[in-house]
Amino acid sequence: MTLPQRMSFLSQFRAAPNLLTLLRLFIIPFLVIEILDAHYGVAFALFMLAGVSDALDGLLARWLSQHTTLGQYLDPIADKLLLSTLFIVLTHVGLIPRYVTVLVFSRDLGILLIATLLFATGTLRNFRPSFFGKLNTFIQIVALIAVLLAKIVPSAQIGLVRDGLVHSIAFLAPVSAAQYAWIIFRRLSAHETGTAQPSA
């Protein structure tokens, strides 16, 4: 029997990696408040703290052998909620163009709806991140850092990097969505014909 199966829900809740994930969730409202109050230095520090907690929870899960079922769901939810909230609030204060946030949310919502439908019907249950999906998430994180940093250290160079990253998100969001759609189409075709599913 695996560790996630042996541990009670309360024990999983108390596992060190999951406590760090909960800390990341706890940071989100304070991060929003600091951005709305234009305290970008504090917001930057909170965002970096959230990033450190994200890295540490994965390391602790491996070091302490505390891979839990709760963590498998909670960690990606915390990551997505953090990024999505930041895109919304930074768009609200005029630091990220609205069309970029619309593209990001359209991509995420489309993937979520399709994955939910396929999972609920039992058609497909394995949705691994694609290459462009991982790249898109990485660029989003770096872009958010650059957006906040540009408010703390006004610089033409940082501004150029920020703008380039933000425009990259607008390109990668639909490209990664198209890649997911292509992967799902291939897997559905393989599923219907009874052949082995192709890898992502």
N, C-alpha and C positions, 0 to 999 in steps of 0.2 A: 504494500500500500504506500502511495506517495505521500510526501509531507503535506501538500495541500489537502489531501483527503483525511489525514490524521488530525490536523489542527482544527479546533473549533473556530467559529467565526470570531469570537472575542479574542482568542489567541492570535489569529491572523491580524486582527485589528491592532494588537499590541506589538506586532513584529516591528523591529527597528526600521526596515525599509518602508513599511506602510506608514509609520509615524512621520517619516521624512516627506512622504507623498502628501500626507494630511497637512504638514507644515506648508507645503507649496500651495495647497488650496487656501490655507489660512492667510497667506500673503496677498492673494489676489485683490480682495476689497481694499486693503491698505495701499496697494500699488495704484489702484484706480483713483483713490482719494488724493494721493500725492501728485498724480498727473493732472487731475482737475484743478488742484491748487497751484499748479505750475512749479512744484518742488521737484524738478527733474533730477537733481543729484540724488535725493532720497529714493526716487522711483528707480533710477538706474541701479542703486545699491540693492534694492529689494529684488529687482529682476535678476541681478547676478546671484543673489542669495538663492533665489528659486532655481537657477541653473545649477548651482553647486549641489543643492539638495537632490536634484534630478540625477546628477552624476553619482552622488554618494549612495542613493537608494539602490541603484543597480549593483554597485560594488559590494554593499553590505549584504544584498540578497545572495550574492555568490559566496562571499567570505563566510557568512553565517549559515549558509544553506537554508535560507528562509524564502524560498520561492513559493508564494501562496497564490491560491485562486483569486483572493481579493486583490492582491497586488497586480495580477495580470490584467484586471479590468480597471482598477483605480488609477494606476500609473498613466496609461494613455489618456484617460478621461481628464486627469489633472493637467497633463501637457496641453491637450487640445483646448481646455477651458482657459488656461493661462494665455495661450497665443490668441485665441479668438477674442477674449476680453480686451487684450491690449490693442488689437486691430480696431475694435469698436471705439474704445476711448481715445486712441490716437487719431482716428478719423474725426471723432467729435470735436477735438481741439484743433483740427486742421493740419495735422502733421503727416497724415497719410491720405492720399487721394481716395475719394469715395469709390471710384471705379475699381481700384485695387482690392479694397475690402469686399466689394460685391463679388468680384471674381473668386476671391479666396473662399468666401462663404458658399457661393454657388457650387464650387468644386466639392467642398466638404459635405454639403447637404446632399448633393447628387450621389456621391459615393456611399454616404451613410444610408440613404434610402434604398439604393440597389442592394447593398450588402445585407441590410435588414430583411428585405424581401427574400433574397436568395437563402439566407440563413433560416428564416422562419419556415420556408417551404421545404427545407432540407435538400435543396438543389446543390448548394456549395456551402462549405463550412470553414474553408481555409482561405483567409484573405491576408496574405503577406504583403508588406509594403513593397512597392515597385521602386525601381532605381530613381525615376523622376519624382516619385512621391517622397522618397528620402531626401533627395536634393532640394525639393521644394520646401520641405520642413526646415532643412538646414539654412537655406537662404532666408526664410522668414525670420528665424532666430537672429541671424547676423544683421539683417535689415532693421529689426526692432532695436538691437543694440546700437546701431549706427544712428537711428532716429533720435534716441534718447541722448546719445553722446553728443550729437550735433547741437543739442540745446544746452549742454553743459559747457562744451568747448567749441564755441563758434569758429568754424574754419572752412575755408573754401574747399580744401581737399576732403575733409570729412563730409561736407555737403555733396560733393560729386560722388563719393562712394555711396552715401545714403541714397541719392537719386538713382544711381545705377542699380543698386540692390532692389529698390522698390519697383523699378521698371522690370527687373528680372522676375520678380514675383508675378507680375501681371502676365508675363510670358509663360512661366513655368506652371502656373495654376491650371490653365486649360490644357497644356501639353501633358501634365501628369494625369489629369482627368481622362484624356484620350487614351493614355497608356493603360490605365485601369480598365477602361471600357474594352480595349482590345484584348487584354488578358482574360477578362471575364467572358468575352465572346468565344475565345479559344477554348476555355475550360468548359463552357456550356456545350460547345460543339463536340468536344471529346467526351463529355458526359453522356450526350445523347447517342453517340455512336458506340459507346461502351469501350472506348480506348482509354489508355492511361492519360491522366490530366497532364498537360505540359507545365513545366515549372515556370515561376514568375521571373 
